[in-house]
Amino acid sequence: MNEKNQTLVSEIVLLGFQNLHNFKIPLFSLFLLIYIMTVWENFLIIVLVSSRQNLQSPMYLFLQQLSLCDLLGSTVIVPILLQTVMNEGATMSLVGCITQLHFFCTSETFECLLLAVMSYDRYVAICIPLRYSSIMSHRVCTKLILMSWALGFGITVISVNLISTQQFCDQNTINHFFCDLFPLLELSCSDTFLEKLEVTIVTIPVVIVPLILITVSYMCIAHAILKIVSNTGRQKAFSTCSSHLAVVSIFYGTLIAIYVAPSRNQSQTLSKTLSLLYTTVIPLVNPLIYSLRNKDMNYAIKTL
């Protein structure tokens, strides 16, 4: 009887960062600058890998897909973030909110899987160098990329479909700057047990398995590097993995802190700050990590 008297929600209000006062314009300018730089950096990598003959190896093909993924994730989140900063809040339709969540989850799921594929690529390059060309052929790399996108899209469709069956009554305010999964579920007046169970199950193939694969790959890589006699050989082998390892550490560290093992006493401000790092800073930093430490990429940028 009570459910019949409740008003179904059609709009979601995002509070964003409240009480910014004099920091509103500086923060808006900072986030806008970060977004412009993110779009430029990632678009530049996509163009360079597509047009340069010396960047046609599997490593750069995966890097191009990582840039595409970061570009998608940043474009989905930052425009709404800018709106919440400038207006101290933003209003979205429920459909728009779920759509934003869908594209964001697709990009992040794909990135989890892609980082695992990239770690396997580095494992083959260092531990089985003589068979690298046959194992990581262009056809195999293309299949791995398509499978990662298909899994990312398919898994997210299942999750979002379950969320779309939820009823949202009376309350429509989210204390966040985008439509994240758990804040959105907290608004539901339906039973969310099935959705939370599905998220827990999905965490295994999307987060846990790729993380295990990455860990095992780097254990094998470290063992192979230690066998190299010359210091120059060790440094060269390590340099090909250090960029990827840095990206993995930042990405999974933030991901685990927010979603996998959140503290019960974690404040909303801390949660939003970590999400800010996760959604805006990482897409900006990833191209810098790869381009600054890569001679081929630096050469391609200079010749361009």
C-alpha positions as CSV (number, residue, x, y, z in Angstrom):
1,M,0.0,0.0,0.0
2,N,2.9,2.4,0.8
3,E,4.5,1.8,-2.5
4,K,1.4,2.9,-4.3
5,N,1.5,6.2,-2.5
6,Q,5.1,6.9,-3.4
7,T,6.0,9.1,-6.3
8,L,8.2,7.5,-9.0
9,V,11.4,9.6,-9.8
10,S,12.1,10.7,-13.4
11,E,15.0,13.0,-12.6
12,I,18.2,12.7,-10.7
13,V,19.8,15.6,-8.9
14,L,23.6,15.4,-8.6
15,L,25.0,17.6,-5.7
16,G,28.6,17.5,-6.8
17,F,30.9,19.6,-4.6
18,Q,28.9,21.9,-2.4
19,N,29.9,25.3,-0.8
20,L,32.7,26.0,-3.3
21,H,32.2,29.8,-3.0
22,N,35.3,31.6,-4.4
23,F,36.8,28.3,-5.6
24,K,34.1,27.7,-8.1
25,I,35.7,29.5,-11.1
26,P,39.3,28.2,-10.4
27,L,38.0,24.6,-10.1
28,F,35.9,24.9,-13.2
29,S,38.9,26.2,-15.1
30,L,41.1,23.5,-13.7
31,F,38.7,20.7,-14.7
32,L,38.1,22.2,-18.1
33,L,41.9,22.4,-18.7
34,I,42.3,18.8,-17.6
35,Y,39.5,17.7,-19.9
36,I,41.0,19.6,-22.9
37,M,44.4,18.1,-22.3
38,T,43.0,14.6,-21.8
39,V,41.1,14.8,-25.2
40,W,44.2,16.2,-27.0
41,E,46.6,13.7,-25.5
42,N,44.5,10.6,-26.2
43,F,43.4,11.8,-29.6
44,L,47.0,12.4,-30.5
45,I,48.0,8.8,-29.5
46,I,45.1,7.4,-31.5
47,V,46.2,9.4,-34.6
48,L,49.9,8.6,-34.2
49,V,49.4,4.8,-33.8
50,S,47.0,4.8,-36.8
51,S,49.4,6.8,-39.1
52,R,52.9,5.8,-38.2
53,Q,54.6,2.7,-39.5
54,N,57.0,2.4,-36.5
55,L,54.0,2.2,-34.1
56,Q,52.2,-0.8,-35.6
57,S,53.4,-3.3,-33.0
58,P,50.9,-5.0,-30.6
59,M,52.0,-2.8,-27.7
60,Y,51.0,0.4,-29.5
61,L,47.8,-1.1,-30.8
62,F,46.8,-1.8,-27.2
63,L,47.9,1.6,-26.2
64,Q,45.7,3.1,-28.8
65,Q,42.7,1.2,-27.4
66,L,43.6,2.4,-23.9
67,S,43.5,6.0,-25.2
68,L,40.1,5.4,-26.9
69,C,38.8,3.9,-23.6
70,D,40.1,6.9,-21.5
71,L,38.6,9.3,-24.1
72,L,35.2,7.6,-23.8
73,G,35.3,7.5,-20.0
74,S,36.4,11.1,-19.6
75,T,33.9,12.4,-22.1
76,V,31.0,10.6,-20.3
77,I,31.9,12.1,-16.9
78,V,33.7,15.5,-17.1
79,P,30.9,17.6,-18.9
80,I,28.5,16.7,-16.1
81,L,31.3,17.4,-13.5
82,L,31.8,20.9,-15.0
83,Q,28.1,21.5,-14.7
84,T,27.9,20.5,-11.1
85,V,30.9,22.8,-10.3
86,M,29.5,25.8,-12.0
87,N,25.9,25.4,-10.8
88,E,26.7,23.6,-7.5
89,G,24.6,20.7,-8.8
90,A,23.1,19.3,-11.9
91,T,19.9,17.6,-12.9
92,M,19.7,14.6,-15.2
93,S,16.8,12.4,-16.4
94,L,16.8,8.9,-14.9
95,V,17.3,7.5,-18.4
96,G,20.3,9.8,-18.9
97,C,21.7,8.9,-15.5
98,I,21.5,5.1,-16.3
99,T,23.0,5.8,-19.8
100,Q,25.9,7.6,-18.3
101,L,26.5,4.7,-15.9
102,H,26.3,2.3,-18.8
103,F,29.0,4.0,-20.9
104,F,31.2,4.6,-17.8
105,C,31.0,1.0,-16.7
106,T,31.7,-0.2,-20.2
107,S,34.9,1.8,-20.5
108,E,36.1,0.8,-17.0
109,T,35.4,-2.9,-17.6
110,F,37.2,-2.8,-20.9
111,E,40.2,-1.1,-19.3
112,C,40.4,-3.9,-16.6
113,L,40.5,-6.5,-19.4
114,L,42.8,-4.6,-21.6
115,L,45.4,-4.1,-18.9
116,A,45.4,-7.8,-18.4
117,V,45.9,-8.4,-22.1
118,M,48.7,-5.8,-22.1
119,S,50.5,-7.6,-19.2
120,Y,50.3,-10.9,-21.2
121,D,51.8,-9.1,-24.2
122,R,54.7,-7.9,-22.1
123,Y,55.1,-11.5,-20.7
124,V,55.3,-13.0,-24.1
125,A,57.8,-10.2,-25.3
126,I,60.2,-10.8,-22.4
127,C,59.8,-14.5,-21.5
128,I,59.1,-16.0,-25.0
129,P,60.7,-13.4,-27.3
130,L,61.4,-15.9,-30.2
131,R,57.8,-16.8,-30.5
132,Y,56.4,-13.3,-29.9
133,S,55.5,-12.5,-33.5
134,S,53.6,-15.8,-34.0
135,I,51.8,-15.6,-30.6
136,M,50.9,-11.9,-30.7
137,S,50.1,-11.6,-34.4
138,H,47.9,-8.8,-35.6
139,R,44.9,-11.2,-36.0
140,V,45.3,-12.4,-32.4
141,C,45.6,-8.8,-31.1
142,T,42.5,-7.8,-33.0
143,K,40.5,-10.7,-31.5
144,L,41.7,-9.9,-28.0
145,I,40.6,-6.3,-28.4
146,L,37.2,-7.2,-29.9
147,M,36.6,-9.8,-27.1
148,S,37.5,-7.2,-24.4
149,W,35.1,-4.6,-25.9
150,A,32.3,-7.3,-26.3
151,L,32.7,-8.5,-22.7
152,G,32.8,-4.9,-21.4
153,F,29.7,-4.0,-23.3
154,G,27.8,-7.3,-22.6
155,I,28.6,-7.4,-18.9
156,T,27.5,-3.8,-18.5
157,V,24.3,-4.4,-20.4
158,I,23.3,-7.1,-17.9
159,S,24.1,-4.8,-14.9
160,V,22.4,-1.8,-16.3
161,N,19.3,-3.8,-17.3
162,L,18.9,-5.0,-13.7
163,I,19.2,-1.4,-12.5
164,S,16.6,-0.2,-15.0
165,T,14.1,-2.6,-13.5
166,Q,14.5,-0.9,-10.1
167,Q,11.9,1.6,-8.9
168,F,13.1,5.0,-7.6
169,C,10.6,6.7,-5.3
170,D,10.5,10.1,-3.6
171,Q,14.3,10.7,-3.1
172,N,16.2,11.7,-6.2
173,T,19.3,13.4,-4.8
174,I,22.8,11.8,-5.2
175,N,25.7,13.3,-3.2
176,H,28.1,12.8,-6.1
177,F,29.3,14.4,-9.3
178,F,28.1,11.6,-11.6
179,C,25.7,8.6,-11.6
180,D,27.8,6.0,-9.9
181,L,26.5,2.5,-9.2
182,F,26.2,2.4,-5.4
183,P,24.9,5.9,-4.9
184,L,22.2,5.2,-7.5
185,L,21.2,1.9,-5.9
186,E,20.8,3.7,-2.5
187,L,17.9,5.7,-4.1
188,S,16.0,2.6,-5.0
189,C,12.9,1.7,-3.1
190,S,13.0,-1.8,-4.5
191,D,14.9,-4.8,-3.3
192,T,18.5,-4.4,-4.5
193,F,19.8,-7.8,-3.3
194,L,19.9,-9.3,-6.8
195,E,21.7,-6.3,-8.3
196,K,24.3,-6.3,-5.5
197,L,24.8,-10.0,-5.9
198,E,25.3,-9.6,-9.6
199,V,27.9,-6.9,-9.0
200,T,29.7,-9.1,-6.6
201,I,29.7,-12.0,-9.1
202,V,30.8,-9.8,-12.0
203,T,33.8,-8.5,-9.9
204,I,35.4,-11.9,-10.2
205,P,35.9,-12.0,-14.0
206,V,36.2,-8.2,-14.4
207,V,38.6,-7.3,-11.5
208,I,39.9,-10.3,-9.7
209,V,40.8,-12.6,-12.6
210,P,42.6,-9.8,-14.6
211,L,44.5,-8.7,-11.5
212,I,45.6,-12.3,-10.8
213,L,46.7,-12.6,-14.5
214,I,48.6,-9.3,-14.2
215,T,50.3,-10.4,-11.0
216,V,51.4,-13.8,-12.4
217,S,52.6,-12.2,-15.6
218,Y,54.8,-9.8,-13.7
219,M,56.1,-12.5,-11.4
220,C,57.3,-14.4,-14.5
221,I,58.7,-11.2,-16.0
222,A,60.6,-10.3,-12.9
223,H,62.0,-13.9,-12.8
224,A,63.1,-13.6,-16.4
225,I,64.7,-10.2,-15.9
226,L,66.7,-11.4,-12.9
227,K,68.2,-14.1,-15.2
228,I,69.6,-11.4,-17.6
229,V,73.3,-11.0,-17.0
230,S,74.0,-7.5,-18.3
231,N,72.7,-4.4,-16.5
232,T,71.8,-2.8,-19.8
233,G,69.7,-5.8,-20.8
234,R,67.9,-5.7,-17.4
235,Q,67.2,-1.9,-17.7
236,K,65.9,-2.3,-21.3
237,A,63.6,-5.2,-20.3
238,F,62.3,-3.3,-17.2
239,S,61.7,-0.1,-19.2
240,T,59.3,-1.9,-21.5
241,C,57.1,-2.9,-18.5
242,S,57.5,0.1,-16.1
243,S,55.0,2.3,-17.8
244,H,52.3,-0.4,-17.9
245,L,53.1,-1.3,-14.3
246,A,52.6,2.3,-13.2
247,V,49.3,2.5,-15.0
248,V,48.1,-0.8,-13.5
249,S,49.1,0.3,-10.0
250,I,47.3,3.6,-10.2
251,F,44.2,2.2,-11.8
252,Y,43.7,-0.9,-9.7
253,G,44.7,0.9,-6.5
254,T,42.0,3.5,-6.9
255,L,39.5,0.9,-8.2
256,I,39.9,-1.3,-5.1
257,A,39.8,1.7,-2.7
258,I,36.5,2.8,-4.1
259,Y,34.5,-0.3,-5.1
260,V,36.1,-3.5,-4.0
261,A,37.2,-2.8,-0.4
262,P,35.5,0.5,0.6
263,S,35.8,1.5,4.3
264,R,32.5,1.7,6.3
265,N,33.8,5.0,7.8
266,Q,34.9,6.4,4.4
267,S,33.5,9.9,4.2
268,Q,31.6,11.1,1.2
269,T,34.2,13.7,0.5
270,L,37.0,11.1,0.4
271,S,34.9,8.9,-1.9
272,K,34.3,11.8,-4.3
273,T,38.0,12.8,-4.2
274,L,39.0,9.2,-5.1
275,S,36.4,9.1,-7.8
276,L,37.8,12.4,-9.2
277,L,41.2,10.8,-9.4
278,Y,39.7,7.7,-11.0
279,T,37.6,9.5,-13.6
280,T,39.6,12.6,-14.6
281,V,43.2,12.4,-13.5
282,I,44.0,8.8,-14.7
283,P,42.8,9.5,-18.3
284,L,45.1,12.5,-18.3
285,V,48.1,10.8,-16.8
286,N,48.0,7.5,-18.8
287,P,49.2,9.1,-22.1
288,L,51.9,11.0,-20.3
289,I,53.3,7.9,-18.6
290,Y,53.5,6.0,-21.9
291,S,54.7,8.9,-24.1
292,L,57.3,10.3,-21.7
293,R,59.0,6.9,-21.2
294,N,58.8,5.7,-24.8
295,K,61.4,6.7,-27.4
296,D,59.3,5.6,-30.4
297,M,56.3,7.6,-29.2
298,N,58.5,10.7,-28.5
299,Y,60.0,10.4,-31.9
300,A,56.6,10.2,-33.6
301,I,55.4,13.3,-31.7
302,K,58.5,15.3,-32.6
303,T,58.3,14.3,-36.3
304,L,54.6,15.2,-36.3
